[in-house]
Amino acid sequence: MPMPSAYLQRIGTATPRHDVHAAFVDYARQLLETERERLLFDRMVERSGIAHRYSVLQPGQPSAGEVDAGGFYRPGAFPGTAERMAVYGPEAFDLALRAVHALAPPDELAARLARVSHVVLASCTGFAAPGLDIQLIDALGLNPQVQRTVVGFMGCSAALPALRVAQLAVRGDPEALALVLNVELCSLHLHESHSLEQLLSFLLFADGAAAALVGAEAVGAELLDFRSELFSTGRGLITWDIGNRGFLMHLSGQVPARIAESLCAAAVGIDAAGLLRGRSVQDYALWAVHAGGRTVLDAVERGLGLNDAALADSRAVLRAAGNMSSATVMFVLQRMLARAAPDEQGLALALGPGLSMESMHFRMAGLS
C-alpha cells in the first residue's frame, strides 16, 4: 500500500521592523583601518545583491559611536553569550509568533492550529529550555500532547531537514498536521572586528522567521524526497561555534568554488541516487536555492548551468532581506507557492557547516 503524500501547504514569514543594512555599512567602514580596505568593502557592498537586512535591534548612529540605539553592542564591551541569549528568547518568540499569524486570517488559522499534531522547530542562533517550541505551543493553544522535534545548530541548511521530519510524520499518519518553524536572529552574533573578511561575512546576515504547515491535503507543494550530502573535503570552510561572546561564524572565500565544482559534477551525472534524482537540470522548472550570498547563488548557477532567470526568487529574497540562515529558503519557497503552476517540478538546495548540502525534490500541486 503506497504511503500517503505530504504537502507543504502554506508558508508565513516575518522580519523585524528595523532595517539595519545601511547603518551596518557605515559602522563597518569605520572599523576598517586603511583606505584600500574601505574601497574594497564599498565595492563588495555594491556587488552584494543586498538592499535591506532586518534586525531585532534598532540601528544606532555610527557617527556618534553607536552600533545600536539601545547600547546592546557597546564599543569595546560587546555582550557575552548569556546576554545575547537573554535577548534571543523573547525576540525569537515574538518573531516566530508573527510568522505563524501570517499563515492565514485569524479564524481560519485557529481552525488549522487546532489540528496541529507535530511541531518542528529549527534554529541555530539561540537555545533555551524549556524552549521556543514549548512557548509557542502554550501561546497558540496547541494540544499539549503535540509531538515536538527541535533541529538545532545545522546552520543555513536546517529548513530542509525540518521539512523532512514533517513529511515523515504525515506519511506515517495522513491525519497529522505539522507546524514547521524556522527562527533565526543572526544579528545577535555580531563581533567587534577590524578584519575585512569577517566584516564582509557580517554584511550578509539578518534576522527572519518562517512558519509552515505540512499535511496530507493536496495543495501547495508535494514533498517528494530529501537527500543529504557531506562533501568529501571542506569540513572547515563553514563553521559555527559557540564562544564566550556569542556564536562565531567562519565562512571561507573558497565556498563558492567548492559549490560550483560539486554541482558541475552532479549536473552531468545520471545516477538516480544523485542530486538530480536521475533527471536532467532541464527537468526542473523551479530552483529554490538558499540565498546564502550573491557569490553562492552565482556558484550554483554556474555549476548547474542554469539560465539567468532560474534563481530569480532566491536573488529577490537576498536583495529584500539578506541571509536569514535557515529561514531563508522558506522565504524563497513562499514566493514559489504563490505563483507556480501545478505539476511543475522543483529542487530546493541549502548548504550548511561541514561542508554539507541538503536537497528536496518537490512538485507543485496547486494554490492553497
N, C-alpha and C positions, 0 to 999 in steps of 0.2 A: 504494500500500500504506500503510495507516494506521501512524502512529508508535506504538510501544508506550507504554503509560501508565506514569507514575511515581507511587509511593505513599509518603507519609510514614508509615512502618510503626511506629516506636517512638520515644519520647522519654524520656530520662533527665535528671533535673535535680539540682542541688546548690546549697546555700547554705553559707557559712561558719558556724561554730558560735557566733560572738559576735553577740548581739542588741544593737545599739547605739542603737536608736531613742530610748529614754527618756533615756539618757546624753547623746545629742546635744541633745535638747530642753533639758536642764539647762545644758549648756555654752553653747548659743546664747543663752539668756536672759541669761547673764552678760555677753555681748558687747554686748547692746543697751543703749543709753545713756539711754533715757527710759522711764518707766513706761507711757506711751501705746504705745510700740513693743512693750513686753513684753506688754501686754494684747492687742494686735493679733496678735502672734505666737502667743500662747496660743489665741486664737480660731481661727487658721488651723491650728494643730496639731490641735485638736479636730475641725475640719471636713475634715482632710486625707484621711480614709479609710484611714489607715495605722496599724497597731498594732505592727508589727515590721519592722525592717530589719537586715540582717546584714552584717558586715564581717570581713575577714581580720585586722583589728586589734582587740585586746581593749580595750573601753572603760575609760577611767580614772575617777578620782573628781573630777568638776568642782569640788566643794567644796574639794579640795586643790590646785586649779590644774592638774589633769591633763586632757589631751584623750584620750589613750590610755594604757594601762597601761605600754606599752613605751617611751614617750617618743619615738615617731616624730614626732609633732607636738608640738614644744616651743614654748610661748607665746613669741612674739617672734622665733622662729627656726624657722619651718616649713621642711621639707626642699625641696631643689631637685629638678628633674625627673629628674636622674640617680639620686638616692637613691630616688625613687619607683619608677623603672623597675627598680632593683635588687630591690625587694620584689615588683614585679609578676611577674617571671619565675618564681620558684619557687612563689609563691602561686597564680598563674593556672594553672600546670601541675597542682598538687595538686587544685585545684577542678575543672578540666576532667576529670582522671582519675576523680574521684569521680562526675561526671555520666555518663561512659562506663560505669562499673561499675554504674550504676543502670539501664542499659538492659535487662539480663537476668541471670539466675543465671549463675555463673561458667562452667559447662560449655557452656551454650547461647551465652553471649556469645563464648567463644573460637571456636566454630564460625562464628559470624556475622562476627567480625572477620577470620577467615582469608579471607573472600570480599571484603573491602573493596577496591575498586579506585580510589576517589576520596576525598580528604579536603578538606573545605571549612571554613575557619576564619574566623569573623567576630569582630572585637574592635575597639573604638575607645579603649580605656583603657590600652593598653600596646603597645610594639613591641620586638622584638629580632630579630637574625638571626645564626645560624640560630634560627628562631623556635619558637613553641609547637607549630606543626604538625609540625615535624621531631622535636621532643622526644617528642611523643605517638606518632608512628609508631615510634620506637625503643622506647619504654616498652611499647607494646601489641603489639609484634612484628608489625607490619603489613608487607606486601610492600614492600620498598624501592623498587619501581617504581610505587608508587601515585601517581596524579596529584594534585597539590596546587594549591589555589587559596586565596588569602587575601583576604578582603573587609575592607578597612581604612578606618576613620575615616568611616563612613557614619552613625554615631550610632545612635539607637534604632531606626532602620528597617532595619538591616543583616540581620536574620534572614531577611527575605523574599528579597532578592537572593541570599543564600547558598542558600536552598532552590531558587531558580530555576536556579542553577548545577548543583545536584544533579539537578534534573528534566531538564535538557538532557543530562546525562551518561547518565542511564538511558534517555531516549528515543533516544539515539544508539546505545546498546548495552544490550539487555534483560538481559544477564548482569551489568551493572555494579551495584555496591552502594556508595552514597556515605555516608560518615560526616560529618555536619554538626555543627560545634561553634560555640557562642556563649559567649564567656567575657568577663565584664566585672567589673573591680574599681574601681567608681566611687569608693569611699571613699578611694582613694589620691590623690584630687584635691581634697581639702578645702583651703580657703583661709581664712586668718585675716581676718575681715571684721566690721565693725560695721554693715554695710548690711542692713537688714531684707529687702530684695528678694533679696539674694544668700543670706542665711541660709534664707529660705523655699525657694530653689532647692535648697540642700544638704539640706533636710528630706526631699526626695523620693527621693534616690538611694541605692543599695545595691549589694552585690556578689552575683553569681549566675552560674551556668553551666548550659548545656543541651547535651545530645548527642542526635543524632537519626540514624536510619537511613532512607535513601531508596532504594527498589529497585522492581523490577517485580512482585513478589508482591502480589496484590490484597488487602492487609489495611491497616487504618488509614485514611488519608485520601488519596484520589486528588488529585494536584496538577494542576488543570485549566489555569489560565493565570495569568500575572502581568502587572501593569500598573504603570507609574511615572508620576508627575505632578509637575512643578515648578510651584508656584503662581506666578502672574504677578507678584505682589508679595510681599514678606516675606522677602527674602534675609537680612536682619539680625535676624529675630525669634528664630531659634535658631542659635547659633554655638558652635563647639567648636574652640578654638585651642590650640596648644602654646606654653606660656610657660616662662620660666626656672625657675619654681617650680610646676611641674605644669601640667596642662591646664586651660584656662579656659572655663567654661560660661557662656553668656548665654541665658536663657530669658525672653523678653518676656511681660509680662502680657497682650499683645494676641493671643497664640497661640490661646487658646480661641475668641475671637470670630471670628478668621480661619478656623479649622477649621469652626465652625458655619455660617458664610456659604458656604464652598465646598461643604460636604456638602449643604446645603439645595438648592443649585443642582443637584447630582448626583442628589438624590433625586427630582426631578421630570423628569429627562431620560430619554429612551428610546433614546439613541444606543447602538448595540451596541459602540462603541469607548469608551464612558464607563465610569465607575467601576462601575456596576451591571450592565454587560455586556448592556444592553438589557432587563434584568429589572426587577421592582419590588422594593422593600425587603421586601415580604411573601414573596418567593420564597426568601429566605434564612432558614433556621431557626437558623443559628449565626453569631455575630459574635465573631471572635477579634481583639479590638482591643488594641493595645499599651497597657498600663496606665501611661501617662505621668504621671498625676496625676488627682485627682478632677475638677478643672475641665476637663481634656482629655476624660475619659470623659463628663462632663456635656455637653460641646460636641458630641461625636459623637452622643450620644443625642438631643440637641435637633435637630441638623442633619438627621439621617436620620429623625426622628420615630419612634424605637424605643420599645418598651414598657419598663417598669421592669426586667423580667427579662432582657432581651436581653444586657446586659453584666454579668450576674451573675458569670461566670467571671473577667472582667477585674477587677472590683471585689474579688473574693475574693483574687486574686493580689496586687493592690495592698495590701490590708489585711495579708496574711500576710508579704509580702517587700519591698514598695516597688517603685520603678522601678529595675530592673537593666539599663537600657539595652537593647541588642539581644537579650539573653536573655529579656526579659520576655514577649514574645508567644509564645515557645516554652512557657513555663510555662502560659499560657492554653490553647494547643493541646493540651498534655498532659492537662489536665482534660477536654477535649472527646473526645480519643481514648478515654478510659476509660469513656465512657458514651453517646456519641452513637449514634443508630440508623442503620442502613445507608440510603444514598441521601439522607440529609439534606444539603442544600446549605449551604455556608458561605462567608463572606468574611472574610479577615484583613486588617487595616489597621495600618500603623505609620508614624509621622511622623519626619522627620529634619531635619538642618540644611538650610537652603536658601531657603525652606521647601519640603520635599519630602514626598510621600506615596507609599508602596509598598502595593500590594494584591495579594492572592492569592485566587483562586476555587478552592474545594475541595469535594469530595463524599465523604461518609463511605462506606467500603466494608465495614466490619466490624471486630471486635476482632482485635488481633494476637496 
